[in-house]
Amino acid sequence: MASSNIVHQEQALAVGGIKAMPVVRATARKLGVDLARVRATGADGSVTMADVKQAAADGSAPVGGASAPAAGRQPAAVAAAPVTASASAARTALSASGRPMRTQPPGVSVSGQPEQLKGVRRNMARVMADAHAKVVPTTLNDDADVQAWAPGNDLTARLVRAIVRACKAVPALNAWFDGDKLSRTLHPQVDVGIAVDTDDGLFVPALRNADILDANGIREAVNRLRAQVEDRSIAASELSGYTISLSNFGMFAGRYATPVVVPPCVAIVAAGRARHQVVPVMGGFESHKLVPLSLTFDHRACTGGEAARFLKAMIDDLALMQ
């Protein structure tokens, strides 16, 4: 490359009647300063870097503002193009910080606008944040083979029964845990929190004394709780105090999950969508119906071995014909 000791002095160039060095023009674009509105103090009426920075600081020459001739030079004879209706409509409602800005009263729900969470969704957000901060979650996944089920088996009732039997086999997961006092409470009864999805958010009513209910009693209790949730007649006391939780999300979609344990509970069971899958049987292969299970537990309150034995007890019970 050719080189020399000659010093090249950058000159201010006049563009549109405005004298400014290229670096000054670049700075003006970066700072959003309209050079046509800046008061020039440089030699021969040129705009200096100091002029641009001063205009940016005092906001006297923003881009898009009405043009006013600066002292020492004549305005260029260029008419500003009017803003058309289509160009205005194409703009999005953004604040100066570039964040969405509400264009309707706070009481009006508008798509694409910030909306304050209220009621059930606000409480759900608070509960989930608290659970995330206080629980040490670990999840186990496995499949229950339900091919042997007799016709008429109720999936929800069978899941509740399997949870009850697993709680009896491994009481450590039918418990509450106090992370501050590092204390654990094992429960003699099994109260299952049944996750109910609604348009307003998630409700978890308690199915009390599931350990003494038969399949019909479980179904009647679940139907009653769902109806009370839907018409919002359920008492607040019925939305707490459960000892373990169940989420049957598979009625919508999905195979496995990492369900959230809500303190003081230490475990939650989630059932995914049932499917048929080829499995090896006695040296051959058969198509069996499988129910995916996910078990999330608080690892501070129980061991991985306890959780694995709990999940196996559920799988064994679900494998029974009735």
HELIX and SHEET records of a PDB file:
HELIX    1   1 PRO A   22  LEU A   31  1                                  10    
HELIX    2   2 LEU A   35  ARG A   37  5                                   3    
HELIX    3   3 ALA A   43  GLY A   45  5                                   3    
HELIX    4   4 MET A   49  ASP A   58  1                                  10    
HELIX    5   5 ALA A   85  ALA A   90  1                                   6    
HELIX    6   6 GLY A  119  LYS A  134  1                                  16    
HELIX    7   7 LEU A  155  ALA A  169  1                                  15    
HELIX    8   8 PRO A  171  LEU A  173  5                                   3    
HELIX    9   9 ALA A  210  ILE A  212  5                                   3    
HELIX   10  10 ALA A  215  GLU A  230  1                                  16    
HELIX   11  11 ALA A  236  LEU A  239  5                                   4    
HELIX   12  12 PHE A  249  MET A  251  5                                   3    
HELIX   13  13 GLY A  304  LEU A  318  1                                  15    
SHEET    1   A 3 LEU A  13  VAL A  15  0                                        
SHEET    2   A 3 ILE A  18  ALA A  20 -1                                        
SHEET    3   A 3 SER A  46  VAL A  47  1                                        
SHEET    1   B 6 PRO A 137  ASP A 145  0                                        
SHEET    2   B 6 GLY A 284  ASP A 298 -1                                        
SHEET    3   B 6 ALA A 267  ALA A 271 -1                                        
SHEET    4   B 6 ILE A 244  SER A 247  1                                        
SHEET    5   B 6 VAL A 192  ILE A 194  1                                        
SHEET    6   B 6 ALA A 206  LEU A 207 -1                                        
SHEET    1   C 3 PRO A 137  ASP A 145  0                                        
SHEET    2   C 3 GLY A 284  ASP A 298 -1                                        
SHEET    3   C 3 ARG A 275  VAL A 281 -1                                        
SHEET    1   D 2 ALA A 175  ASP A 178  0                                        
SHEET    2   D 2 SER A 183  LEU A 186 -1                                        
SHEET    1   E 2 VAL A 196  THR A 198  0                                        
SHEET    2   E 2 GLY A 201  PHE A 203 -1                                        
END                                                                             
